[in-house]
Amino acid sequence: MLALTKISNICQKLKRILSLGCRILWQKFMRGDAVMPYKICPYCGKTSYSAAESPSIEWLCPYCGKDISHAESLTSVPRKEKEDEEK
């Protein structure tokens, strides 16, 4: 009975997440199509990845520490493992 209660709680939490407008992102994540924003630092030339992007957040290069919020944003689709490609 305790396991059933935990499953019910998890389902309720997932339902809330999905109802908050995250359905598309969640579906992409589950399919492996989620994208990860990144920028190339114009100062040091290294790649800076982020879990999410927002214009209100200052994006600092993790290598040189400079603000790269103004740099062009790119997106990366995670590479599939060789096992996934062979299936």
C-alpha positions as a LaTeX table, in Angstrom:
\begin{tabular}{lrrr}
\hline
Residue & $x$ (\AA) & $y$ (\AA) & $z$ (\AA) \\
\hline
Met1 & 0.00 & 0.00 & 0.00 \\
Leu2 & 2.89 & 2.36 & 0.78 \\
Ala3 & 4.38 & 1.80 & $-2.70$ \\
Leu4 & 1.04 & 2.64 & $-4.29$ \\
Thr5 & 0.89 & 5.90 & $-2.32$ \\
Lys6 & 4.41 & 6.84 & $-3.49$ \\
Ile7 & 3.49 & 6.10 & $-7.10$ \\
Ser8 & 0.37 & 8.23 & $-6.74$ \\
Asn9 & 2.44 & 11.12 & $-5.32$ \\
Ile10 & 4.93 & 10.87 & $-8.18$ \\
Cys11 & 2.11 & 10.86 & $-10.73$ \\
Gln12 & 0.56 & 13.95 & $-9.15$ \\
Lys13 & 3.90 & 15.78 & $-9.27$ \\
Leu14 & 4.44 & 14.81 & $-12.91$ \\
Lys15 & 0.92 & 15.97 & $-13.73$ \\
Arg16 & 1.72 & 19.38 & $-12.20$ \\
Ile17 & 4.96 & 19.64 & $-14.18$ \\
Leu18 & 3.18 & 18.80 & $-17.41$ \\
Ser19 & 0.39 & 21.26 & $-16.72$ \\
Leu20 & 2.84 & 24.13 & $-16.23$ \\
Gly21 & 3.56 & 24.37 & $-19.94$ \\
Cys22 & 6.49 & 21.96 & $-19.82$ \\
Arg23 & 4.78 & 19.24 & $-21.82$ \\
Ile24 & 6.72 & 19.86 & $-25.05$ \\
Leu25 & 10.08 & 20.10 & $-23.27$ \\
Trp26 & 9.31 & 16.95 & $-21.26$ \\
Gln27 & 8.34 & 15.06 & $-24.44$ \\
Lys28 & 11.54 & 16.16 & $-26.18$ \\
Phe29 & 13.58 & 15.11 & $-23.16$ \\
Met30 & 11.93 & 11.68 & $-23.09$ \\
Arg31 & 12.58 & 11.20 & $-26.83$ \\
Gly32 & 16.17 & 12.39 & $-26.49$ \\
Asp33 & 15.50 & 15.47 & $-28.66$ \\
Ala34 & 16.16 & 18.05 & $-25.94$ \\
Val35 & 18.47 & 20.85 & $-26.98$ \\
Met36 & 21.18 & 22.52 & $-24.96$ \\
Pro37 & 21.96 & 26.20 & $-25.57$ \\
Tyr38 & 25.59 & 27.20 & $-25.89$ \\
Lys39 & 27.72 & 30.17 & $-26.89$ \\
Ile40 & 31.23 & 30.56 & $-28.20$ \\
Cys41 & 33.05 & 33.06 & $-26.01$ \\
Pro42 & 34.25 & 35.96 & $-28.20$ \\
Tyr43 & 37.08 & 36.63 & $-25.72$ \\
Cys44 & 38.70 & 33.21 & $-25.23$ \\
Gly45 & 37.04 & 31.17 & $-28.01$ \\
Lys46 & 35.86 & 28.37 & $-25.73$ \\
Thr47 & 32.37 & 26.87 & $-25.67$ \\
Ser48 & 30.02 & 27.65 & $-22.79$ \\
Tyr49 & 26.97 & 25.41 & $-22.31$ \\
Ser50 & 23.84 & 26.17 & $-20.31$ \\
Ala51 & 20.89 & 24.09 & $-19.15$ \\
Ala52 & 18.55 & 26.92 & $-20.11$ \\
Glu53 & 18.65 & 30.38 & $-21.58$ \\
Ser54 & 16.98 & 33.54 & $-20.38$ \\
Pro55 & 17.60 & 37.13 & $-21.45$ \\
Ser56 & 17.33 & 38.27 & $-17.82$ \\
Ile57 & 20.25 & 36.10 & $-16.68$ \\
Glu58 & 23.84 & 37.21 & $-17.13$ \\
Trp59 & 25.77 & 34.49 & $-19.00$ \\
Leu60 & 29.38 & 34.37 & $-17.83$ \\
Cys61 & 32.05 & 32.35 & $-19.60$ \\
Pro62 & 33.18 & 29.59 & $-17.22$ \\
Tyr63 & 36.74 & 29.84 & $-18.57$ \\
Cys64 & 37.58 & 33.55 & $-18.63$ \\
Gly65 & 34.72 & 34.88 & $-16.46$ \\
Lys66 & 33.62 & 37.58 & $-18.92$ \\
Asp67 & 29.99 & 38.40 & $-19.69$ \\
Ile68 & 29.00 & 36.76 & $-22.98$ \\
Ser69 & 25.26 & 37.47 & $-22.76$ \\
His70 & 25.53 & 39.52 & $-25.97$ \\
Ala71 & 27.11 & 36.64 & $-27.95$ \\
Glu72 & 25.02 & 34.65 & $-30.43$ \\
Ser73 & 23.19 & 31.68 & $-28.90$ \\
Leu74 & 23.38 & 28.32 & $-30.59$ \\
Thr75 & 21.67 & 25.04 & $-29.76$ \\
Ser76 & 23.07 & 21.57 & $-29.62$ \\
Val77 & 21.16 & 18.32 & $-29.93$ \\
Pro78 & 22.75 & 15.63 & $-27.76$ \\
Arg79 & 24.66 & 13.07 & $-29.80$ \\
Lys80 & 23.20 & 9.60 & $-29.85$ \\
Glu81 & 25.40 & 6.78 & $-28.68$ \\
Lys82 & 26.62 & 4.28 & $-31.27$ \\
Glu83 & 24.37 & 1.61 & $-29.76$ \\
Asp84 & 21.33 & 3.83 & $-30.37$ \\
Glu85 & 22.33 & 4.44 & $-34.00$ \\
Glu86 & 22.72 & 0.71 & $-34.70$ \\
Lys87 & 19.22 & $-0.13$ & $-33.42$ \\
\hline
\end{tabular}
